[in-house]
Amino acid sequence: MKLFKIFTLFIFILCSSETRTGKEDAGMVLVQGGTYTMGCAPDLKETCGLNLKPPQQVTLHSFKMSKYLVTVARFEAFINAIKYQTDAEKQGSSSLWNGKEWVNGRGLNWRDNAAGKPYAEDEKKKFPVINVSYNDAKEYCRWLSAETGKRNRLPTEAEWEYAARGGNKSRGYRYAGSDTIARVAWYTVNSGLTTHPVGLKRPNELGLYDMTGNVWEWCNDWFGRDFKTTPVENPQGPLSGNSRALRGGSWRNTDEYSRPSVSVGNTPDYRGNFIGFRVVEDL
């Protein structure tokens, strides 16, 4: 009995240490490499915008992706560790959709929720960080790499779409994990026009949560209207541009914007109450 109590205490301490600092790897999921059709999926009767054409065979090497979106608590650990100032903090505002129109959210930054109010302490481990720019997300990845000794970064668009579709376990769903969007996503119909805690909806075939809806996710690629990728093995997107790519849709978007193939873009310093990110790890 005494040995059992000691073992139980050891397990408790071990599990507690994984969540104490807010800088652990957040649960990385192995995404086995493979070949898939990137872009608009005619077999799913998709309405294809110009930047989704033409569908193209792409081959990727294996990588790991975080199971959940980066939360406020994890981002706060990064902020506190290096005293980083986000673009929203430096420029004094973030874009705010108030349910009717876009307004200038003066003073808003990563500490604030979709309604523009500061998170309570018990909410920080639950909600995805928002009001962060591509620049902020990239600096987070740089810090995480130094902390873990692993090569962390933002996903390429090709990696993100492959993972959202279920990788080599894909069942050909219209959304990330289901043909019924409400089962896997918070979007304009069911979100109440706000973000929700990560991991409440069903995961996709790989065990990744919130790949559809909740918040748009920054990718590393420059955003390009010409969707054709070169090369077709581990493509990195355009060599230059004015905007960085975003994937996945958000709490304020319809189902059409929430498909794995949909790609939009915004400037690297742009931030809003509907944008977050997740990380990948090179093997």
C-alpha positions as CSV (number, residue, x, y, z in Angstrom):
1,M,0.0,0.0,0.0
2,K,2.8,2.4,0.9
3,L,4.6,1.7,-2.4
4,F,1.3,2.4,-4.3
5,K,0.9,5.8,-2.5
6,I,4.5,6.7,-3.5
7,F,3.9,5.7,-7.1
8,T,0.6,7.7,-7.2
9,L,2.4,10.8,-5.8
10,F,5.1,10.5,-8.4
11,I,2.6,10.3,-11.2
12,F,0.7,13.3,-9.8
13,I,3.9,15.4,-9.6
14,L,5.0,14.3,-13.1
15,C,1.6,15.3,-14.6
16,S,1.5,18.6,-12.6
17,S,4.9,19.6,-14.0
18,E,3.6,19.3,-17.5
19,T,1.1,22.1,-16.9
20,R,2.9,24.3,-14.4
21,T,5.0,26.5,-16.6
22,G,2.8,27.0,-19.6
23,K,5.7,26.4,-22.0
24,E,5.4,22.7,-22.6
25,D,4.8,21.4,-26.1
26,A,1.0,21.4,-25.7
27,G,0.7,17.8,-26.9
28,M,2.3,17.3,-30.3
29,V,0.6,14.9,-32.8
30,L,2.7,13.0,-35.3
31,V,1.6,13.7,-38.9
32,Q,3.0,11.0,-41.1
33,G,4.1,12.3,-44.5
34,G,2.3,11.5,-47.7
35,T,0.9,12.8,-51.0
36,Y,-2.5,14.5,-51.3
37,T,-4.4,16.8,-53.5
38,M,-3.9,20.4,-52.2
39,G,-6.5,23.0,-53.1
40,C,-10.2,22.9,-54.1
41,A,-11.8,19.5,-53.9
42,P,-14.3,19.0,-56.7
43,D,-15.3,15.6,-55.3
44,L,-16.7,17.5,-52.3
45,K,-18.6,19.9,-54.6
46,E,-16.6,22.9,-53.4
47,T,-17.2,26.3,-54.8
48,C,-13.7,27.2,-55.8
49,G,-12.2,30.7,-55.7
50,L,-9.4,31.7,-57.9
51,N,-6.8,31.2,-55.1
52,L,-8.0,27.6,-54.6
53,K,-7.2,26.5,-58.2
54,P,-5.9,24.3,-59.6
55,P,-5.9,21.2,-57.3
56,Q,-2.4,19.9,-57.2
57,Q,-0.6,16.8,-56.0
58,V,1.7,17.7,-53.1
59,T,4.1,15.5,-51.2
60,L,5.1,16.2,-47.6
61,H,7.6,14.7,-45.2
62,S,6.5,13.8,-41.7
63,F,6.2,16.5,-39.0
64,K,4.4,17.1,-35.7
65,M,1.6,19.6,-35.0
66,S,0.2,20.9,-31.8
67,K,-3.0,19.2,-30.9
68,Y,-4.6,22.4,-29.7
69,L,-4.4,26.1,-30.6
70,V,-1.9,28.1,-28.5
71,T,-3.7,29.3,-25.4
72,V,-3.5,32.6,-23.6
73,A,-1.6,30.9,-20.8
74,R,1.1,29.5,-23.1
75,F,1.4,32.8,-24.8
76,E,1.7,34.6,-21.5
77,A,4.6,32.4,-20.5
78,F,6.4,33.5,-23.6
79,I,5.6,37.2,-22.9
80,N,6.9,36.9,-19.3
81,A,10.0,35.0,-20.3
82,I,11.5,37.5,-22.7
83,K,9.4,40.7,-22.0
84,Y,8.1,40.7,-25.6
85,Q,5.8,43.4,-26.8
86,T,3.3,42.4,-29.4
87,D,2.3,44.5,-32.4
88,A,-1.0,45.3,-30.8
89,E,0.8,46.6,-27.7
90,K,3.4,48.6,-29.7
91,Q,0.7,50.1,-32.0
92,G,-2.0,50.5,-29.3
93,S,-4.9,48.6,-30.9
94,S,-6.3,45.5,-32.5
95,S,-9.1,45.0,-34.9
96,L,-12.4,44.3,-33.2
97,W,-15.6,42.8,-34.8
98,N,-18.4,43.9,-32.5
99,G,-21.1,41.8,-34.1
100,K,-22.1,44.6,-36.5
101,E,-19.0,46.2,-37.8
102,W,-15.2,46.5,-37.6
103,V,-14.0,49.0,-35.0
104,N,-10.6,50.0,-33.7
105,G,-10.1,48.2,-30.5
106,R,-8.0,50.8,-28.8
107,G,-5.8,49.3,-26.1
108,L,-6.7,45.7,-27.0
109,N,-4.0,43.0,-27.1
110,W,-3.4,39.3,-26.3
111,R,-4.7,39.7,-22.8
112,D,-8.3,40.4,-24.0
113,N,-11.1,38.2,-25.2
114,A,-13.2,38.5,-28.3
115,A,-15.5,41.0,-26.5
116,G,-12.5,43.2,-25.7
117,K,-12.5,42.3,-22.0
118,P,-9.4,40.9,-20.0
119,Y,-9.4,37.1,-19.4
120,A,-10.0,35.8,-15.9
121,E,-7.1,33.8,-14.6
122,D,-9.0,30.5,-14.9
123,E,-9.8,31.2,-18.6
124,K,-6.2,31.6,-19.7
125,K,-5.5,27.9,-19.9
126,K,-8.7,27.3,-21.9
127,F,-9.1,29.9,-24.5
128,P,-7.0,30.4,-27.7
129,V,-4.8,33.5,-27.7
130,I,-6.1,36.1,-30.2
131,N,-5.2,39.7,-31.2
132,V,-1.8,38.4,-32.2
133,S,0.0,39.1,-35.5
134,Y,2.1,36.8,-37.7
135,N,5.2,38.6,-36.3
136,D,4.1,37.7,-32.8
137,A,3.4,34.1,-33.6
138,K,6.8,33.7,-35.3
139,E,8.6,35.1,-32.2
140,Y,6.6,32.7,-30.0
141,C,7.9,29.8,-32.1
142,R,11.5,31.1,-31.9
143,W,11.2,31.3,-28.1
144,L,9.6,27.8,-27.9
145,S,12.4,26.4,-29.9
146,A,15.0,27.8,-27.5
147,E,13.0,26.5,-24.5
148,T,12.5,23.0,-25.8
149,G,15.6,22.4,-27.9
150,K,13.3,21.4,-30.8
151,R,12.7,23.1,-34.1
152,N,9.3,24.8,-33.7
153,R,7.7,27.0,-36.3
154,L,4.4,28.0,-38.0
155,P,3.1,25.4,-40.5
156,T,3.3,25.9,-44.2
157,E,-0.1,26.1,-46.0
158,A,0.6,22.6,-47.5
159,E,1.3,21.1,-44.1
160,W,-1.7,22.8,-42.5
161,E,-4.2,21.7,-45.2
162,Y,-2.8,18.1,-45.2
163,A,-3.1,17.9,-41.4
164,A,-6.6,19.5,-41.4
165,R,-7.8,16.9,-44.0
166,G,-6.6,14.1,-41.7
167,G,-3.2,13.3,-43.3
168,N,-2.8,9.7,-44.3
169,K,-5.8,8.8,-42.2
170,S,-8.1,11.1,-44.1
171,R,-11.7,10.0,-44.7
172,G,-12.4,12.7,-47.2
173,Y,-14.5,14.9,-45.0
174,R,-15.7,18.3,-46.1
175,Y,-14.4,19.9,-42.9
176,A,-11.6,19.0,-40.5
177,G,-13.0,15.8,-39.1
178,S,-16.6,15.7,-40.3
179,D,-19.0,16.5,-43.1
180,T,-21.2,18.3,-40.5
181,I,-19.4,21.5,-39.5
182,A,-21.2,21.9,-36.2
183,R,-19.6,18.7,-34.9
184,V,-16.1,20.0,-35.3
185,A,-16.3,23.8,-35.3
186,W,-17.3,27.1,-33.7
187,Y,-18.5,29.2,-36.6
188,T,-21.0,32.0,-37.2
189,V,-24.1,29.8,-36.7
190,N,-23.2,28.4,-33.3
191,S,-20.4,30.5,-31.8
192,G,-22.4,33.3,-30.3
193,L,-19.9,35.6,-32.1
194,T,-17.0,34.8,-29.7
195,T,-14.2,32.3,-29.3
196,H,-14.5,29.1,-27.2
197,P,-12.2,27.0,-25.1
198,V,-9.9,24.8,-27.2
199,G,-10.8,21.1,-27.6
200,L,-14.5,21.2,-27.0
201,K,-15.5,20.0,-30.4
202,R,-14.6,16.7,-32.0
203,P,-11.0,16.2,-33.2
204,N,-10.2,15.3,-36.8
205,E,-8.8,11.9,-37.9
206,L,-5.4,12.8,-36.5
207,G,-6.6,13.9,-33.1
208,L,-6.2,17.7,-33.9
209,Y,-8.8,20.0,-32.5
210,D,-10.3,23.3,-33.8
211,M,-8.7,23.0,-37.3
212,T,-12.1,24.2,-38.5
213,G,-13.5,27.4,-37.0
214,N,-12.9,29.1,-33.6
215,V,-10.0,31.2,-34.9
216,W,-8.1,31.7,-38.2
217,E,-4.5,30.3,-37.9
218,W,-1.4,32.0,-39.2
219,C,0.7,30.0,-41.6
220,N,4.3,30.6,-42.5
221,D,3.7,31.1,-46.3
222,W,3.4,34.4,-48.1
223,F,-0.2,34.6,-49.4
224,G,-0.5,34.3,-53.1
225,R,-3.5,34.4,-55.4
226,D,-1.7,32.0,-57.7
227,F,-2.4,28.8,-55.8
228,K,0.0,26.6,-57.8
229,T,2.9,25.6,-55.7
230,T,6.5,25.0,-56.8
231,P,8.1,22.6,-55.9
232,V,5.5,20.0,-55.3
233,E,7.5,18.4,-52.5
234,N,7.4,20.2,-49.2
235,P,6.3,23.5,-50.9
236,Q,6.9,26.7,-48.9
237,G,4.6,29.0,-50.8
238,P,5.5,32.2,-52.8
239,L,9.0,33.6,-52.4
240,S,7.7,37.1,-51.4
241,G,4.5,39.0,-50.9
242,N,2.6,41.6,-48.8
243,S,0.5,39.3,-46.8
244,R,0.9,36.1,-44.8
245,A,-1.5,33.2,-45.2
246,L,-4.3,32.3,-42.8
247,R,-6.3,29.0,-42.6
248,G,-9.3,27.4,-41.0
249,G,-12.0,30.0,-40.6
250,S,-13.2,31.5,-37.3
251,W,-16.1,32.1,-35.0
252,R,-17.4,34.9,-37.3
253,N,-17.2,33.0,-40.6
254,T,-19.7,30.9,-42.5
255,D,-19.1,27.2,-43.5
256,E,-17.8,28.2,-46.9
257,Y,-14.8,30.0,-45.3
258,S,-14.2,27.1,-43.0
259,R,-13.1,24.4,-45.5
260,P,-9.6,23.1,-45.3
261,S,-8.8,24.3,-48.8
262,V,-9.7,28.0,-48.2
263,S,-6.8,30.4,-48.0
264,V,-6.9,34.1,-47.0
265,G,-4.1,36.5,-46.2
266,N,-3.3,39.6,-44.2
267,T,-0.2,41.8,-43.5
268,P,2.3,40.3,-41.0
269,D,1.5,43.0,-38.4
270,Y,-2.3,42.5,-38.7
271,R,-4.1,41.3,-35.6
272,G,-7.7,40.8,-34.6
273,N,-10.1,39.1,-32.2
274,F,-10.6,36.2,-34.6
275,I,-6.9,35.2,-35.3
276,G,-4.7,32.8,-33.4
277,F,-2.2,30.1,-34.3
278,R,-0.7,26.7,-33.6
279,V,2.8,25.3,-34.1
280,V,4.5,22.5,-35.8
281,E,7.8,20.7,-34.9
282,D,10.3,19.5,-37.4
283,L,11.5,15.9,-37.1
